[in-house]
Amino acid sequence: MGNIISDYMLDIKGETCPYPVLKTLEALENLQKGEILEVISDCTQSINNIPTDAKNHGYEVLCIEQDGPDIRFFIRK
């Protein structure tokens, strides 16, 4: 989805669970309300864990894209 412009990018490829979720939530805490974080992960559990935990913490998951092993999340605080 090329029309979403992220304010920040977090590349956590190579990290295994639970670190992708923990690092994503930590990064989101530091954003201003309305800013968008782009997260890139290759941890297979991330496809479920990151969106679920982000929503549970009150963040809005705008888009999830998968390209081979890489999963890209766009999350608004």
Sequence and secondary structure as in RCSB ss.txt:
>XXXX:A:sequence
MGNIISDYMLDIKGETCPYPVLKTLEALENLQKGEILEVISDCTQSINNIPTDAKNHGYEVLCIEQDGPDIRFFI
RK
>XXXX:A:secstr
 TT   SEEEE TT  TTHHHHHHHHHHHTS TT EEEEEE  TTHHHHHHHHHHHTT EEEEEEEETTEEEEEE
E 
